[in-house]
Structure formats: C-alpha cells, structure tokens
C-alpha cells in the first residue's frame, strides 16, 4: 500500500487488509520526518537561514508542517509551510537554539541554529603596531586596543618589500581562522628585504577594520636567521598562485587551499586543488648535502593514492607525483622521487627515482618498488649525501614501508618541492602538512660578530610606527 517511486500509490494489497488499516487510519499516519538546512548559523542583522522539513508517507491526508521555537533569540518567517526562514534577534551571547518542525499527527523533529549578536564597528588601535627586534629567527608585532571582554581576532598579514616604501609588497604569511599571527618566522627569502606587517583590527563581533602598517627600518640580515633550513607552518602559508622563482621563497603553481585537521602537522596542511599543481622552493646558494622531510595525507586510504591507474609511458597523462631534491625549479634540473598508480595493483603505488633535465625525467636506475606505504599519514625522508640519494618512508596505518637508493651526479642545487598530476576531486587529492628542507653542515654567522662599528646592530630591528594611510589589507 506504499507509494511507488513516482509518488502514485499502487494499491498493492496481497493480504487483503487494506480496508481494515485504512479505516483505522494507520496506513496514512505520518511516521517519518526529514530536515534540511540543519544545523545552521545566523547573526542578528545578517542573512537568514532556511530550514526545511518533509513528512512521510506522502499519501497521508495532511502533510502540513508547523514551525515553532521556544527562543526569543531568533525570528521565524512563518508558522506553517514546507520551510521557514530564520533570522537572528539577539544582542546577547552566542547560543544554539531549537527550531521545531511538527507534523499534523504530532510527530516532530528539532533543527538547531547557532545565533550570534550583530556585528559592531571594528575596534581602533590604541597602540602600535611596532615591530620588536628579531629574536630566535622571529619577528613579533605589538599592538593594542580596547577589547571590552571580547576576543582578539585581528587579521595580520606579513609581507616583504625591496624598499622601505613597500611599493610592491609580496605577502609571505597570513592569519587564518581568527587566530592573529603576531609572530612571524623569518626565512632565507627575507634576507635583504624590508618586512612589513599589516594589522586589520577585529574581534569576535566585528568585521576586520582598515589595515594599519609598520615597516622595518632596515632589511633583514642573513645573521638574523638561526638556520638555513625552511619548514613552512601551513596554517599561515600563502596559497595564492605566483610564478616567480625567488631564492629563499616558495613558488606556488596551480590551486592550493589551506586545510585544517587534527592528524596534520601543526593542525594544518595544503591540499592540492588543480591538476597539475606545484609548490617549489628556490635556493640559489650552492649547497652540497641536503635533506627533504615530507608528511603527506592522501585522501585515498587503501594505498592506491590516485584516482586512476596508468604507467610512465602515458607521459603527462599518467596520474603521478614528484618530490624534488637537489633541484633548481627555475631551470627544472635535479632529481625526484616519482610515484604513480599502476594497473598492477589496486592497493599499492609504484615508486622510482628519477633524474630531471630541463623538465624531462628519466629513471635514475632500474629499481622500482610497488608498495602500499602511501596512506594516511605518510612520513617520508629524502637524503643526498655525496653521490648517494636515499629515500625511506612509512605510514601511521600499517607496516608498509619504502626504501630506495641510487647514485647521482652531484650538483650545487639546493631547491626542492612537489608537484601533483593526479585528479583532485574530493577523495582523490593529497594534503602536505610538512615540507622541511635542510642542509646538514651549513651554518649561519652570529649577528653579534657580523656588526660593523657605527652600523645598526645586526641583532636589532627598529620599527616604524603605523602608516596613517591604512589602506589595503597587507
């Protein structure tokens, strides 16, 4: 006696009890409700949210939905109908409130709406911004304003510039998820550059205000950095695409997005969002031995890594990835670990070492390894010592491992990076949450010994006051 997929009752009654149950009304009683749009979030004086409901069976004589709420913190657009518009109506603390959908026979379902008070004007800085002197390879900005019990969520953007006027700033770190980035870790790409910090004052019940800037009075010196190693915190990584290859900086090609996750290093990573896409570290200094440590979390959990299988003979069409070492991204020369999904297995990925010349890869040797190591979460280390390239990896799921080695022709390159030629639809992509590039044996000079008489002390970084123009976002 139930409706067909088209919604028309077929009146099938092999037991001959239709009249008995229909006369009692049992065959038409609403027994199920489905909600849409829940949970939802609204803010007073902001956009509304739509909550919908439907009742089953559709043959019930009355499928009217009634709407109600015991809370005065929200307003409902109507009391009956298939859906309802919910708007915020509170000046108090944020809270979850119920919206109740009730069927004609009394069956009900509860949707939840998070309602927040209206935004107020952005706060004004009462002090700063001012930059402290570099310490431990970091810069810190000081600023203040009256929070009045609210939470500081200022948007802070760090940039580097060729000159003190910062006419052409390049963003190198950004705040995300309402956590102000008041301390910036210096990188080799900052050497010789002025550093600018831009603060858009914001708290938890305001939009960001206009940016206010401070610029260092001198460029960053090499001795301000305690190490030549680089390891981005991807919570603050700038994912905007750029095509320049600048020593000490990352080139971002294609689409990447920052992604949060408890399993990720520092709680954040960058997800591949286009096919192909690359993140490449340029280092123009001449270096010898180096190491690249990578943490990857593929969305495929069974070890196949990529959306579909193939082989090297397919060229750029094969779904593959490269991790680069002793590499010069500008000229596309160096070495890589290449891995791809193969038709030989549904749970393993093929790995092989490659030599890259002018962007064209050829196998470093004949050794290939088919392994299921590429699972959440994969920890991989590539090392070059003299003329030996080695790779080792394991994951956090099972006992699968990776171990490869080969003899290279040594070069002076110090760049690294990764590219991705796989599909990127949800469930097929990959997240990098650690990419640490280091150079064993390379040391940096002490600022205390590098300072010349009469020069600005290398350990200090006087800072300018705020830029009263306060235009832009940093």
Legacy VTK file of the C-alpha trace (Angstrom):
# vtk DataFile Version 3.0
C-alpha trace
ASCII
DATASET POLYDATA
POINTS 474 float
0.000 0.000 0.000
3.051 2.242 -0.154
3.619 4.749 -2.965
5.700 3.865 -5.993
8.910 5.776 -6.818
6.764 8.147 -8.882
4.678 9.015 -5.836
1.495 7.312 -7.069
0.001 4.653 -4.751
-0.150 1.236 -6.481
-2.819 -0.118 -4.067
-0.998 -3.454 -3.806
-2.722 -5.450 -1.039
-1.911 -9.193 -1.238
-3.073 -9.799 2.376
-6.442 -8.183 1.812
-6.172 -5.922 4.855
-6.204 -2.547 3.154
-9.720 -1.585 4.263
-9.020 -2.607 7.848
-5.967 -0.433 8.199
-7.231 2.479 6.113
-10.423 2.670 8.141
-8.280 2.797 11.285
-6.138 5.480 9.740
-2.921 3.540 10.406
-1.948 3.337 6.736
-1.822 7.099 6.425
-0.165 8.090 9.670
2.993 10.159 9.349
5.882 8.065 10.654
8.988 9.882 9.443
10.249 13.453 9.049
13.334 14.670 7.225
15.065 18.013 7.869
17.196 20.113 5.524
19.419 23.067 6.345
20.280 21.989 9.884
22.476 22.833 11.654
22.536 26.465 10.560
24.094 29.725 11.736
22.653 33.260 11.696
23.740 36.622 13.014
21.431 39.431 14.072
21.169 41.967 11.215
22.788 39.401 8.938
21.484 36.958 6.297
18.769 34.471 7.248
18.969 30.671 7.075
16.385 28.325 5.581
15.232 25.190 7.415
13.032 22.722 5.523
11.084 19.606 6.501
9.119 16.858 4.766
6.793 14.148 6.136
6.295 10.521 5.141
4.240 8.890 3.788
3.220 11.297 1.088
-0.247 9.667 0.931
-1.039 10.977 4.413
-4.158 13.155 4.280
-2.365 16.076 5.951
1.395 16.628 5.496
1.354 20.195 6.805
4.458 21.193 8.743
4.181 23.578 11.671
7.151 25.654 12.873
7.905 26.953 16.352
10.745 27.878 18.694
10.849 28.485 22.438
13.645 31.043 21.991
13.322 34.800 21.592
16.839 34.947 20.100
15.547 34.127 16.604
12.550 35.045 14.474
10.663 32.603 12.214
9.182 33.862 8.957
6.002 31.786 9.246
4.286 29.175 11.392
3.345 26.625 8.698
4.784 25.559 5.367
7.431 23.261 3.889
10.237 25.520 5.089
10.925 28.566 7.244
13.358 31.493 7.159
15.268 32.001 10.408
16.773 35.370 11.296
18.821 36.434 14.300
17.216 38.526 17.007
19.662 38.718 19.900
22.065 41.174 21.482
23.320 38.627 23.993
25.863 35.826 23.978
26.074 33.403 21.033
23.948 30.307 21.605
22.343 27.286 19.948
18.546 27.462 19.807
15.981 24.894 18.613
13.600 25.209 15.686
10.851 22.587 15.947
9.087 21.118 12.913
5.783 19.429 13.865
3.611 17.207 11.663
-0.194 17.091 11.763
-0.202 13.939 13.904
2.176 15.456 16.468
5.387 13.841 15.270
8.167 16.427 15.487
11.851 16.956 14.671
14.244 19.561 16.003
16.670 21.634 13.961
19.438 23.624 15.635
20.507 27.148 14.790
23.592 28.916 16.144
22.644 32.571 16.615
25.127 35.380 17.285
24.682 39.056 18.196
25.092 41.744 15.498
28.481 42.950 14.370
29.653 46.239 15.812
32.202 48.659 14.415
35.734 47.329 14.175
37.928 48.403 17.095
40.565 51.112 16.743
44.146 50.505 17.745
45.198 52.295 20.897
48.896 51.449 20.446
51.194 50.153 17.724
51.796 48.383 15.581
55.506 48.235 16.408
57.986 45.554 15.469
60.306 44.070 18.067
63.918 43.233 17.283
64.474 39.795 15.734
64.894 37.076 18.322
65.410 33.406 17.666
64.748 33.880 13.963
61.362 35.517 14.521
59.738 38.944 14.368
56.939 39.930 16.736
54.487 42.799 16.370
52.995 44.606 19.356
49.632 46.379 19.201
46.702 47.090 21.452
43.079 48.156 21.557
40.174 48.034 23.983
38.656 44.559 23.700
35.928 45.176 26.302
35.904 41.481 27.143
35.860 40.342 23.525
38.300 38.008 21.759
41.103 39.407 19.615
40.737 38.066 16.062
42.832 40.658 14.233
43.808 39.780 10.672
47.595 40.064 10.412
49.497 39.840 7.126
53.283 39.781 6.808
54.941 40.960 3.600
58.445 41.584 2.270
59.498 44.534 0.146
62.545 45.603 -1.848
62.477 49.124 -0.383
61.274 50.858 2.765
58.256 52.360 0.997
56.949 48.841 0.251
55.570 49.911 -3.102
55.366 46.287 -4.268
54.867 44.043 -1.217
54.824 40.268 -1.505
52.758 38.501 1.147
54.697 35.769 2.928
52.405 34.796 5.838
48.728 35.322 6.693
46.355 34.838 9.619
43.694 32.141 9.341
40.677 31.043 11.344
40.575 34.110 13.581
43.975 33.465 15.172
46.161 36.609 14.912
49.656 35.867 13.572
51.574 38.203 15.857
54.898 36.356 15.432
56.493 35.662 12.052
59.292 33.151 11.479
61.970 34.571 9.202
63.038 32.580 6.130
66.008 32.854 3.758
63.769 34.706 1.291
63.555 37.625 3.737
67.291 38.333 3.644
67.948 41.750 2.106
64.233 42.632 2.261
62.263 45.060 4.399
59.473 43.411 6.376
56.021 44.953 6.578
53.254 43.875 8.911
49.640 44.884 8.324
47.011 44.620 11.059
43.268 44.760 10.448
41.790 45.146 13.948
38.969 42.697 14.606
37.269 40.962 17.490
34.666 38.215 17.612
31.711 40.548 16.956
33.170 42.780 14.256
34.367 42.657 10.698
38.059 43.483 10.098
38.833 47.188 10.069
41.212 49.025 7.705
44.800 47.806 7.768
47.439 49.693 9.734
51.075 49.049 8.812
54.543 49.021 10.308
57.725 48.591 8.253
61.191 47.634 9.451
63.796 50.419 9.313
66.425 48.144 7.810
66.428 44.990 5.712
66.740 41.574 7.300
70.343 40.366 7.565
71.482 36.800 6.980
72.595 36.584 10.600
69.048 37.310 11.783
68.227 33.721 10.794
69.492 30.973 13.100
69.373 28.339 10.367
69.269 27.887 6.607
66.518 25.276 6.981
62.950 26.031 5.928
59.758 24.386 7.141
56.534 26.332 6.497
53.719 26.326 9.009
50.894 25.680 6.583
48.361 27.351 8.846
49.882 30.633 7.687
51.184 29.646 4.243
50.218 31.974 1.372
48.448 29.742 -1.160
47.910 32.455 -3.790
49.434 31.383 -7.096
52.683 33.082 -8.114
55.043 32.320 -10.972
58.291 33.965 -9.832
61.296 31.886 -8.800
62.937 33.859 -5.986
65.726 32.403 -3.888
64.527 31.541 -0.401
60.834 31.658 -1.326
58.165 29.218 -2.460
56.668 29.323 -5.929
53.021 28.240 -5.963
51.619 26.985 -9.264
48.032 25.866 -9.706
45.401 25.770 -6.978
46.178 25.013 -3.335
43.999 25.545 -0.280
44.824 25.540 3.425
43.101 22.699 5.259
42.735 22.030 8.974
42.882 18.579 10.520
43.822 17.057 13.856
46.010 14.482 12.089
48.050 17.131 10.254
51.378 18.548 11.435
50.638 21.741 13.423
46.976 21.061 12.667
47.168 22.381 9.086
48.250 21.403 5.594
47.845 22.494 1.995
45.551 20.495 -0.265
46.098 20.081 -3.986
43.172 21.695 -5.808
44.088 21.538 -9.505
45.672 19.139 -11.971
48.598 19.800 -12.242
49.832 21.866 -9.295
53.262 22.540 -7.758
54.922 24.044 -4.685
58.620 24.659 -5.361
61.364 26.038 -3.132
64.080 28.034 -4.936
67.560 28.206 -3.393
70.244 29.896 -5.477
73.003 29.233 -2.930
75.462 26.484 -3.799
74.967 23.582 -1.412
76.204 20.044 -1.043
74.305 17.511 1.065
70.660 18.158 1.779
67.546 16.533 3.180
63.814 16.843 2.487
61.310 15.544 5.071
57.674 15.372 3.966
54.411 14.459 5.660
51.568 13.601 3.285
47.957 12.607 3.902
46.315 11.158 0.773
42.546 11.109 0.657
42.666 7.594 -0.737
43.068 5.372 2.310
43.696 1.975 0.702
47.143 2.735 -0.716
46.242 3.389 -4.363
46.915 7.103 -3.945
45.472 8.430 -7.185
42.129 8.413 -8.960
43.029 6.002 -11.784
45.972 3.778 -12.777
48.465 4.174 -15.601
52.176 3.990 -16.375
55.185 6.165 -17.280
54.600 5.507 -20.964
51.489 7.678 -20.750
53.619 10.790 -20.201
51.792 13.712 -18.624
48.505 11.817 -18.765
49.502 9.369 -16.049
48.335 10.223 -12.539
51.618 10.760 -10.752
53.523 12.993 -8.360
57.126 14.081 -7.825
59.061 15.019 -4.710
62.174 17.008 -5.683
65.630 17.244 -4.124
68.899 18.830 -5.309
66.600 20.630 -7.699
66.587 24.014 -9.422
62.933 24.906 -10.115
63.959 27.779 -12.398
65.814 25.558 -14.892
63.948 22.346 -13.948
67.084 20.298 -13.335
67.793 17.916 -10.482
66.363 14.718 -9.010
62.993 13.423 -7.849
61.128 10.559 -6.312
58.313 9.825 -8.749
55.301 7.737 -7.786
52.173 6.777 -9.687
49.162 4.495 -9.565
49.661 1.401 -11.674
47.417 -1.270 -13.176
49.497 -3.852 -11.315
47.704 -3.222 -8.007
44.591 -1.669 -6.508
46.275 -1.097 -3.130
49.870 -0.132 -3.970
51.701 2.691 -5.710
54.859 2.402 -7.819
57.911 4.413 -6.702
61.093 5.125 -8.664
63.993 7.611 -8.509
64.334 9.971 -11.465
66.838 12.407 -12.900
65.233 15.593 -14.201
66.857 17.546 -17.066
65.106 20.625 -18.461
61.864 19.309 -17.032
62.132 15.850 -18.618
62.513 12.885 -16.286
64.405 9.649 -16.917
64.782 6.792 -14.410
67.918 7.091 -12.282
68.207 3.300 -12.261
66.055 0.251 -12.998
64.771 -0.192 -9.441
61.014 0.189 -8.993
59.157 -0.540 -5.769
55.449 -1.348 -5.584
54.250 -0.622 -2.047
51.174 0.444 -0.083
53.087 2.975 2.004
51.151 5.927 0.543
48.363 6.045 3.116
47.357 8.467 5.870
49.715 9.556 7.212
52.931 9.060 5.194
56.256 10.190 6.672
58.989 10.349 4.026
62.646 11.428 4.150
64.877 12.006 1.100
68.609 12.489 1.617
71.564 13.299 -0.598
74.982 12.578 0.874
77.788 12.925 -1.636
76.674 10.995 -4.695
74.097 8.881 -2.863
70.352 9.572 -2.947
68.224 7.607 -0.464
64.518 7.579 0.334
62.747 5.998 3.289
59.052 6.174 4.218
56.425 4.642 6.461
52.817 5.415 7.376
50.679 5.549 10.520
48.269 2.814 9.420
50.193 -0.397 8.773
53.645 -1.923 8.286
54.100 -0.883 4.653
57.415 0.882 4.004
59.516 2.367 1.221
63.289 2.223 0.765
65.092 3.260 -2.436
68.617 4.394 -3.226
70.689 5.421 -6.215
73.924 7.046 -7.324
73.647 10.595 -8.680
75.935 13.060 -10.362
76.391 15.681 -7.616
75.230 19.230 -8.303
75.172 22.522 -6.381
71.383 22.918 -6.409
69.528 23.454 -3.137
65.921 23.643 -4.280
63.113 21.207 -3.533
59.358 20.863 -3.884
56.492 18.742 -5.050
54.105 18.506 -7.943
50.860 16.614 -8.430
49.380 15.305 -11.675
46.534 13.315 -10.150
42.852 14.140 -10.090
41.765 16.383 -7.235
38.064 15.713 -6.709
37.157 15.031 -3.088
38.557 11.635 -2.140
41.362 11.695 -4.731
43.676 14.519 -3.685
46.564 14.843 -1.225
47.453 17.140 1.680
51.023 18.150 2.566
51.384 19.188 6.202
55.188 19.166 6.488
57.848 20.092 3.948
61.130 20.578 5.749
64.219 21.378 3.666
67.567 21.290 5.474
71.261 21.395 4.662
73.484 19.385 7.043
76.727 21.182 7.765
75.582 24.635 6.640
75.893 27.217 9.419
74.959 30.878 9.768
77.030 33.734 11.206
76.267 35.365 14.514
74.850 38.869 14.259
76.981 39.934 17.214
80.175 39.221 15.278
78.856 40.443 11.957
78.074 44.009 13.085
80.432 46.732 11.925
81.376 49.739 14.103
78.832 52.501 13.675
76.363 50.277 11.845
72.866 49.421 13.052
73.360 46.406 15.340
72.529 43.284 13.374
70.638 41.846 16.321
68.246 44.787 16.411
65.420 45.774 14.105
63.992 49.217 14.875
60.451 49.569 13.611
58.463 52.438 12.260
55.094 53.466 13.594
51.785 52.896 11.919
51.031 54.004 8.412
48.256 56.541 8.745
47.050 55.891 5.197
45.818 52.474 6.417
44.564 51.364 3.038
44.535 47.786 1.757
44.890 44.509 3.573
48.631 43.944 3.656
LINES 1 475
474 0 1 2 3 4 5 6 7 8 9 10 11 12 13 14 15 16 17 18 19 20 21 22 23 24 25 26 27 28 29 30 31 32 33 34 35 36 37 38 39 40 41 42 43 44 45 46 47 48 49 50 51 52 53 54 55 56 57 58 59 60 61 62 63 64 65 66 67 68 69 70 71 72 73 74 75 76 77 78 79 80 81 82 83 84 85 86 87 88 89 90 91 92 93 94 95 96 97 98 99 100 101 102 103 104 105 106 107 108 109 110 111 112 113 114 115 116 117 118 119 120 121 122 123 124 125 126 127 128 129 130 131 132 133 134 135 136 137 138 139 140 141 142 143 144 145 146 147 148 149 150 151 152 153 154 155 156 157 158 159 160 161 162 163 164 165 166 167 168 169 170 171 172 173 174 175 176 177 178 179 180 181 182 183 184 185 186 187 188 189 190 191 192 193 194 195 196 197 198 199 200 201 202 203 204 205 206 207 208 209 210 211 212 213 214 215 216 217 218 219 220 221 222 223 224 225 226 227 228 229 230 231 232 233 234 235 236 237 238 239 240 241 242 243 244 245 246 247 248 249 250 251 252 253 254 255 256 257 258 259 260 261 262 263 264 265 266 267 268 269 270 271 272 273 274 275 276 277 278 279 280 281 282 283 284 285 286 287 288 289 290 291 292 293 294 295 296 297 298 299 300 301 302 303 304 305 306 307 308 309 310 311 312 313 314 315 316 317 318 319 320 321 322 323 324 325 326 327 328 329 330 331 332 333 334 335 336 337 338 339 340 341 342 343 344 345 346 347 348 349 350 351 352 353 354 355 356 357 358 359 360 361 362 363 364 365 366 367 368 369 370 371 372 373 374 375 376 377 378 379 380 381 382 383 384 385 386 387 388 389 390 391 392 393 394 395 396 397 398 399 400 401 402 403 404 405 406 407 408 409 410 411 412 413 414 415 416 417 418 419 420 421 422 423 424 425 426 427 428 429 430 431 432 433 434 435 436 437 438 439 440 441 442 443 444 445 446 447 448 449 450 451 452 453 454 455 456 457 458 459 460 461 462 463 464 465 466 467 468 469 470 471 472 473
